[in-house]
């Protein structure tokens, strides 16, 4: 069933369009994060209610660790992308292998990043580095969306 859904999406050209849209959104988010364009209140963080309780939790000993563990249960875009790839695999075993590979790779990357951030601090450059990384990933998505011909993807699938 997953293979059929993936093939229909490729036939309709939706995969390329989705890549271009997602990549463009990432580039715009990176530009807004760096501050090249004013965001005009597009994103605002409230300092009351739930956000205030979370902020207090960060101040207690071990609070960042437990908050990080609990936030790991929130869905994210990368998980949805991995799920779409798992569905596109066309079989339950292929989908399970895809999710296992994604989870293993993500765990190693997050543990490494967490350990490295404990020793090295870039307070002035961290937001800019994140924004540039976001824009580069967005540019790659746009490029892949624009350069993948529809007929090639259908024949390959």
C-alpha positions in Angstrom: 0.0 0.0 0.0 2.8 2.4 0.8 4.5 1.7 -2.5 1.3 2.5 -4.3 0.8 5.8 -2.4 4.4 6.8 -3.1 4.0 6.0 -6.8 0.8 8.1 -7.0 2.6 11.0 -5.4 5.4 10.7 -7.9 3.0 10.5 -10.8 1.3 13.6 -9.6 4.6 15.4 -9.2 3.8 16.1 -5.6 7.1 14.9 -4.2 9.0 17.5 -6.1 6.5 20.2 -5.2 6.7 19.3 -1.6 10.5 19.4 -1.6 10.5 22.9 -3.1 7.8 24.1 -0.7 9.5 22.7 2.4 12.9 23.9 1.3 11.6 27.4 0.6 10.0 27.5 4.1 13.3 26.5 5.6 15.2 29.2 3.8 12.6 31.8 4.9 12.8 30.5 8.5 16.6 30.8 8.4 16.5 34.3 7.0 14.1 35.3 9.8 16.2 33.6 12.4 19.4 35.4 11.3 17.5 38.7 11.4 18.1 39.7 7.7 14.4 40.6 7.5 12.2 41.8 10.3 9.8 39.1 11.5 7.1 41.6 12.5 5.8 39.3 15.3 5.6 36.2 13.1 6.9 34.2 16.0 6.3 35.2 19.6 7.1 33.3 22.8 4.7 33.8 25.6 6.0 34.3 29.1 2.9 33.0 30.9 1.1 29.7 31.4 2.9 26.6 30.1 6.0 28.4 28.9 6.5 30.0 32.3 6.2 26.5 34.0 8.8 25.1 31.5 11.1 28.0 32.2 11.0 27.4 35.9 11.8 23.7 35.2 15.0 24.7 33.5 16.4 26.3 36.7 16.2 23.3 39.0 19.1 20.8 39.1 18.6 18.1 36.5 15.8 20.1 35.0 17.3 20.4 31.5 17.9 16.7 31.4 14.4 15.7 32.4 12.9 18.3 30.1 15.0 17.0 27.2 13.8 13.5 27.9 10.1 14.6 28.0 10.4 16.8 24.9 11.8 13.8 23.0 8.2 12.5 22.8 7.0 15.5 20.8 6.7 14.9 17.0 9.0 16.7 14.7 9.3 17.3 11.0 12.2 14.8 10.6 10.2 12.0 12.1 7.4 12.7 9.7 9.8 12.7 6.8 11.2 9.4 8.0 7.7 8.0 8.3 6.9 9.0 4.7 10.1 7.3 3.6 9.1 4.2 5.5 5.7 4.2 3.9 7.4 4.6 0.5 9.5 1.5 1.1 6.4 -0.6 0.2 6.8 -3.3 2.8 6.4 -3.6 6.6 9.9 -5.0 6.9 11.4 -2.2 4.7 9.5 0.4 6.7 10.6 -1.0 10.0 14.3 -1.1 8.8 13.9 2.5 7.7 12.6 3.7 11.0 15.3 1.6 12.9 18.0 3.2 10.8 16.5 6.7 11.4 16.3 6.1 15.1 19.8 4.8 15.4 21.3 7.6 13.4 19.3 10.2 15.3 20.3 8.8 18.7 24.0 8.9 17.8 23.8 12.4 16.4 21.8 13.8 19.3 24.1 12.1 21.9 27.2 13.5 20.2 25.7 17.0 19.9 24.6 16.9 23.5 28.1 15.8 24.7 29.9 18.3 22.5 27.6 21.2 23.7 28.6 20.4 27.3 32.2 21.2 26.6 32.1 23.8 23.8 29.9 27.0 23.9 29.3 29.3 21.1 26.7 31.7 22.6 27.2 34.5 20.0 27.3 32.3 17.0 24.9 29.4 17.8 21.7 31.1 16.4 23.6 32.2 13.2 25.1 28.7 12.8 21.6 27.1 13.2 20.1 29.6 10.7 22.8 29.0 8.1 22.4 25.2 8.5 18.7 25.6 8.1 19.1 27.6 4.9 21.6 25.2 3.5 19.3 22.2 4.1 16.4 24.2 2.6 18.5 25.0 -0.5 19.4 21.3 -0.9 15.7 20.4 -0.7 14.8 23.1 -3.3 17.6 21.9 -5.6 16.4 18.3 -5.3 12.8 19.3 -6.0 13.7 21.3 -9.1 16.2 18.8 -10.6 14.4 15.5 -10.1 12.4 14.9 -13.3 8.9 13.4 -12.7 9.3 10.6 -15.3 12.7 9.5 -13.8 11.2 9.2 -10.3 8.2 7.2 -11.6 10.4 4.8 -13.6 12.8 4.4 -10.7 10.1 3.7 -8.2 
